[in-house]
Amino acid sequence: MARDFYEVLGVSRTADAAELKSAFRKLAMEHHPDRNGGCEEASGRFKELNEAYSVLSDPDKRAAYDRFGHAGVNGMGGGQGGFGGGAGFSNVNDIFSEVFGDVFGEMFNQGRRNSGPVRGADLRYDLEISLEQAYRGAEVEITTPSTITCDSCDGSGAKAGTQPTACNTCGGAGRVRAANGFFAVERTCPRCGGAGKVVSDPCAKCHGHGQVRRDRTLQVRIPAGVDDGARIRLAGEGDSGHRGGPRGDLYIFLSVSPHELFERDGLDLLVGVPVPMHVAALGGEIESPCLSIGDCSDCRIDVKVPEGSQTGRTLRIKGRGMPSLNGRQRGDLVVELFVETPTNLTPRQKELMRELAGLCGEKQHPKHAGFFNKARRFWDDLTGQPEGDTAA
């Protein structure tokens, strides 16, 4: 069973950030594998310290841990690593850089940068789509700037007919070591930048970088049912790698633009439709817009309005909302009614409205009657006498 993180660091549950940092610094120095001859017990203790500090030093993770224990932080990882960030020991350099500074962070980062292949950077592209595209799915063409391997030097950075030579500062290792007290500090070679090789005669096209910047056009498939904030990963479509490394990935972040008619609520689509007063009173049919998978011949639907409908009443049309991403279900179309009072009446129409008003009573306007009964009681309570009575 996992140990309590506060117990691992030897601090109380009320310890502040400074106390946590001090405790971790002391214990990490004591149990680091390099100071213990690679001892498995020390290595395990070191990983345990790293995990505990990575959670307790983050306010959100600490709050989740305090409330739910280990279950509250399972899957959250030991740190933030961008797109590819993970948990545990892989993030120890981030923590050591924060606690000990760049020199020690560099020392504990051995092996992450060397003269071997380096994976290309991940890229982000923000794409706005319409609600119709989110409903039906779509193929969208995007243009994104990215680095590609220079075709003139095949990524070597050297002029055609020449090759990079081994760095004489690091001997081709890409890293240099220097004694610092009881530490042997190793850092990236300042001359070759960790490549282990230097370019004496650089390529004229890429200026020795081995890569060039170029816009790339890609076709992106938007699946039906995506929502605002969805992310699409295109593997291998990011920046090209260094020294033969693989390309990074491209992440498409989607935002759905507001629609002039519809509002999305989960899988449901909400639309407000005005209804003539006589249709709301007598009942009847109105035409409501809806989204369709095919052409516009299916983008309207007849809706039955019950007799006596009031403003704010909603009518639910099953299966005419948004599809789910897996295509196994579909939401509803929710039609909200807004009863419209007629305007610009002719004298005859006004005469008929007055006649209708004289014929209608409380049975035809139950909400009106109920409201004013409550209002009269309110006024009576304020004045201390029933409405209509006058003071002597």
Summary of the structure (lengths in Angstrom):
residues: 392
radius of gyration: 34.9
end to end distance: 84.7
largest distance: 116.0
contacts: 1052
relative contact order: 0.09
helix: 30%
strand: 26%
